Amino acid sequence: MGLYRASDLFNVPSLLSLARLPLAAAFVLAIHHDGRTLALALLASAAVTDVMDGWWARRFAQATPTGAV
């Protein structure tokens, strides 16, 4: 891999990873308010973004040291 660069934050895999942060916050709120269906949908969305960011990084050679961790 190599160096950590700020520009790596703006590639598609990193943006997909960052999208999971609000999903995580919404998941906690959904669980707290007994929204089981919503919580499940949020969890599934987070899983899909996880798969997509890994696929995109490998497919388009956008792997980064942060993503490898």
N, C-alpha and C positions, 0 to 999 in steps of 0.2 A: 504494500500500500504506500505509505509515505507520510507526507506532511498533512497537518490539519490546516484547511484554508477556509476563510470566511465565505468565499464564493460557493463552497460546497453546500451551504445552507439553502441556496436558492435553486438547487436542481430538484427534479420531480420526486425522487425517492425521499429526500430530506423533507420536502413539503408534505408528502404523504405521512411521514413519521410525525411531523409536528401537528398534523390534523388529529392525531390520536389524543393530544392533550385536552382539547375541549370535549372530546368524546368521553374521556376518563372522568372529567368533572361532571358531565351530564349523567354518566352512569351512576356516580355516587348519589347525585340528587334523585335520580329515578328510583334507586334502591331505598333511599331514605323515605320517599313518599309512596312506597309500595306500588311502584309502577313496573311490575315484573315484565310485562310484554315490552314496554319501552326499553327497559334495562337489557333485555335479551337482544333487541334490535340494535342497540348501541354496541353491545359486545360483539355481535356479528359484523357490524360496520368496522369496528376496530380490527377484527380478524382479517377482513377483506383488505383493508389498507395495509396491513402487515404483509400479506401475501403479495399484493400489488407492488409495494415498494421494493421488495426483494427481487421480484421478477423483473421490474423495470431496470434496477441497478445492474443486474447481470446481463440482461438483453441488450442494453444500450451502453454498456461499459461505463457506468456512472458509480461504481463502487467507491466508497470512501473509507478512511480509517474509522470514522465514527460509526458508519453503518456496519462495518465488520464486527464491531464490538457488540 
